[in-house]
Amino acid sequence: MTSSRIDILVIGAGPAGTSAARAAAGKGLTVICADRRAEIGVPVQCAEFVPMPLLRSVHETDSRVQDVEGMLTVLPSGLRHRRAFPGMMVDRARFDQGLAELAQAAGAQVETRCQFLDWDGEVARLRRGTDEALVVRPRLLIGADGPHSLVAEAVGLPRQQVVYTRQYTVPLLCPYADTDIFLSDAFPGGYGWLFPRGPVANLGLGADRRFEENLKLPLEQLHRQVLERGLVGAAILGRTGGAIPVGGIRPMVHGNVVLAGDAAGLTHPITGAGIPAAVISGERAGAAAADYLAGDMGALESYAEDMRDQFGPTLARAMQRRKALEAVWRQPAAREDRVMRSGWIAFDEYFAA
Ligand SMILES: Cc1cc2nc3c(=O)[nH]c(=O)nc-3n(C[C@H](O)[C@H](O)[C@H](O)COP(=O)(O)OP(=O)(O)OC[C@H]3O[C@@H](n4cnc5c(N)ncnc54)[C@H](O)[C@@H]3O)c2cc1C
């Protein structure tokens, strides 16, 4: 068994964890960032769209695949609505790996195949490889371990409410620059998407398991629907999926434990977008952790307050819209365009008081 005393242990080498590790290591602290995966960012569990404000991170990681210009929303009646929605499609594995490289360049130690097991308030137990036990005594622990965060559980938080997703990679038959969104009672608690990614597209859906257990059938149906449009091919080149937290912001500071990214519930409960919040909260958590260890006792609370200020109002509105939709899934109202418009960010109704 190996035991080490360090300043900061970050669990999770997704965008939140590596951004935190980079920020803290950049301030001269000893930082280990541990991830249970064998390869950072793999398998990709993402539709790979990021908005323009993330341009710096996309540049730094050389992960841009193509630009996105608009969002085309398909309503239950089949009516289509298009609006400008600039952003980028990224190679998410490259994005995550690039952020990990930047953390390493700042001095952080990034460990793969290293699984966090538990935390007793002072000591974190991890398992490296298949059996090597590792005990780490960090002065501060950052939980950036995603939607099913064990760090959050270790400090007493309940499991987050999540939406499950299923996604195929399919051939894209012509260049395409819109993100297509499908609103339908076939995807209760979520939506369908088609995001172009150079010669392929990510075609997926999310749904709340309370309303729909089987995601395979609606995804096959969606695939047939876009095949008929002549936009994509029939081949399925890849399959993925994963959970998206939809319960909103959680308490982020627990003594000397701090949460960031999906673990902190910062993902948008309507769109499922969480990469920007992961990078922003990670960077801010890493910097706050360093300030705290340098003697600024209010630094962690100020991190939590900043995150609530920055994301709170947007997430609160999304939670409200989610709740309203929850009351109509599997009922006739869920097949009305008017109802779906009020629950989707492309429409003015979504932002109405
Ligand atoms: C199918 C799908 C599509 C999505 N599409 C988009 C999109 O297009 N745009 C967007 O902005 N967001 C999207 N999201 C959400 C986005 O992927 C997340 O919000 C984002 O990855 C959150 O980053 P994170 O660093 O907080 O967590 P993660 O990226 O989940 O990273 C957590 C890391 O912690 C590691 N880990 C977990 N448990 C342990 C443990 N016990 N020990 C060690 N390591 C552990 C994991 O291996 C993982 O690498 C999508 C999500 C899904 C599931």
The ligand as an SDF file (V2000), in Angstrom:
LIG
                    3D

 53 58  0  0  0  0  0  0  0  0999 V2000
  -24.8980   11.2660  -24.0480 C   0  0  0  0  0  0  0  0  0  0  0  0
  -24.4800   12.6070  -23.4730 C   0  0  0  0  0  0  0  0  0  0  0  0
  -24.4050   13.6950  -24.3370 C   0  0  0  0  0  0  0  0  0  0  0  0
  -23.9850   14.9290  -23.8410 C   0  0  0  0  0  0  0  0  0  0  0  0
  -23.8140   15.9420  -24.7240 N   0  0  0  0  0  0  0  0  0  0  0  0
  -23.3490   17.1500  -24.2930 C   0  0  0  0  0  0  0  0  0  0  0  0
  -23.0700   18.2010  -25.2250 C   0  0  0  0  0  0  0  0  0  0  0  0
  -23.2240   18.0430  -26.4420 O   0  0  0  0  0  0  0  0  0  0  0  0
  -22.6370   19.3810  -24.7190 N   0  0  0  0  0  0  0  0  0  0  0  0
  -22.4460   19.5820  -23.3860 C   0  0  0  0  0  0  0  0  0  0  0  0
  -22.0610   20.6960  -22.9780 O   0  0  0  0  0  0  0  0  0  0  0  0
  -22.6890   18.5920  -22.4790 N   0  0  0  0  0  0  0  0  0  0  0  0
  -23.1030   17.3800  -22.9170 C   0  0  0  0  0  0  0  0  0  0  0  0
  -23.2980   16.3540  -22.0150 N   0  0  0  0  0  0  0  0  0  0  0  0
  -22.9960   16.5990  -20.5980 C   0  0  0  0  0  0  0  0  0  0  0  0
  -21.4770   16.6290  -20.3880 C   0  0  0  0  0  0  0  0  0  0  0  0
  -20.8920   15.4850  -20.9800 O   0  0  0  0  0  0  0  0  0  0  0  0
  -21.1680   16.6690  -18.8870 C   0  0  0  0  0  0  0  0  0  0  0  0
  -21.8920   17.7250  -18.3130 O   0  0  0  0  0  0  0  0  0  0  0  0
  -19.6660   16.8820  -18.6380 C   0  0  0  0  0  0  0  0  0  0  0  0
  -18.9320   15.7810  -19.0770 O   0  0  0  0  0  0  0  0  0  0  0  0
  -19.4150   17.1200  -17.1560 C   0  0  0  0  0  0  0  0  0  0  0  0
  -18.0330   17.1410  -16.9150 O   0  0  0  0  0  0  0  0  0  0  0  0
  -17.4550   16.6370  -15.5020 P   0  0  0  0  0  0  0  0  0  0  0  0
  -15.9870   16.8170  -15.5870 O   0  0  0  0  0  0  0  0  0  0  0  0
  -18.2070   17.2660  -14.4180 O   0  0  0  0  0  0  0  0  0  0  0  0
  -17.8360   15.0910  -15.4460 O   0  0  0  0  0  0  0  0  0  0  0  0
  -17.3750   13.8860  -16.3970 P   0  0  0  0  0  0  0  0  0  0  0  0
  -17.0270   14.3750  -17.7540 O   0  0  0  0  0  0  0  0  0  0  0  0
  -18.4400   12.8540  -16.2650 O   0  0  0  0  0  0  0  0  0  0  0  0
  -16.0450   13.3550  -15.7290 O   0  0  0  0  0  0  0  0  0  0  0  0
  -16.0740   12.6380  -14.5310 C   0  0  0  0  0  0  0  0  0  0  0  0
  -14.8780   11.7320  -14.5090 C   0  0  0  0  0  0  0  0  0  0  0  0
  -14.8440   11.1090  -13.2260 O   0  0  0  0  0  0  0  0  0  0  0  0
  -14.4280    9.7810  -13.3800 C   0  0  0  0  0  0  0  0  0  0  0  0
  -14.8950    9.0180  -12.2210 N   0  0  0  0  0  0  0  0  0  0  0  0
  -16.1710    8.7620  -11.8600 C   0  0  0  0  0  0  0  0  0  0  0  0
  -16.2020    8.0470  -10.7110 N   0  0  0  0  0  0  0  0  0  0  0  0
  -14.9250    7.8600  -10.3450 C   0  0  0  0  0  0  0  0  0  0  0  0
  -14.2840    7.1990   -9.2520 C   0  0  0  0  0  0  0  0  0  0  0  0
  -15.0020    6.5860   -8.2720 N   0  0  0  0  0  0  0  0  0  0  0  0
  -12.9390    7.1790   -9.1840 N   0  0  0  0  0  0  0  0  0  0  0  0
  -12.2000    7.8020  -10.1640 C   0  0  0  0  0  0  0  0  0  0  0  0
  -12.7350    8.4290  -11.2160 N   0  0  0  0  0  0  0  0  0  0  0  0
  -14.0900    8.4750  -11.3080 C   0  0  0  0  0  0  0  0  0  0  0  0
  -15.0470    9.3410  -14.6950 C   0  0  0  0  0  0  0  0  0  0  0  0
  -14.3360    8.2530  -15.2540 O   0  0  0  0  0  0  0  0  0  0  0  0
  -14.9550   10.6110  -15.5390 C   0  0  0  0  0  0  0  0  0  0  0  0
  -13.7950   10.6300  -16.3470 O   0  0  0  0  0  0  0  0  0  0  0  0
  -23.7050   15.0970  -22.4670 C   0  0  0  0  0  0  0  0  0  0  0  0
  -23.8240   14.0020  -21.6040 C   0  0  0  0  0  0  0  0  0  0  0  0
  -24.2040   12.7670  -22.1010 C   0  0  0  0  0  0  0  0  0  0  0  0
  -24.2910   11.5990  -21.1690 C   0  0  0  0  0  0  0  0  0  0  0  0
  1  2  1  0
  2  3  1  0
  2 52  2  0
  3  4  2  0
  4  5  1  0
  4 50  1  0
  5  6  2  0
  6  7  1  0
  6 13  1  0
  7  8  2  0
  7  9  1  0
  9 10  1  0
 10 11  2  0
 10 12  1  0
 12 13  2  0
 13 14  1  0
 14 15  1  0
 14 50  1  0
 15 16  1  0
 16 17  1  0
 16 18  1  0
 18 19  1  0
 18 20  1  0
 20 21  1  0
 20 22  1  0
 22 23  1  0
 23 24  1  0
 24 25  2  0
 24 26  1  0
 24 27  1  0
 27 28  1  0
 28 29  2  0
 28 30  1  0
 28 31  1  0
 31 32  1  0
 32 33  1  0
 33 34  1  0
 33 48  1  0
 34 35  1  0
 35 36  1  0
 35 46  1  0
 36 37  1  0
 36 45  1  0
 37 38  2  0
 38 39  1  0
 39 40  1  0
 39 45  2  0
 40 41  1  0
 40 42  2  0
 42 43  1  0
 43 44  2  0
 44 45  1  0
 46 47  1  0
 46 48  1  0
 48 49  1  0
 50 51  2  0
 51 52  1  0
 52 53  1  0
M  END
$$$$
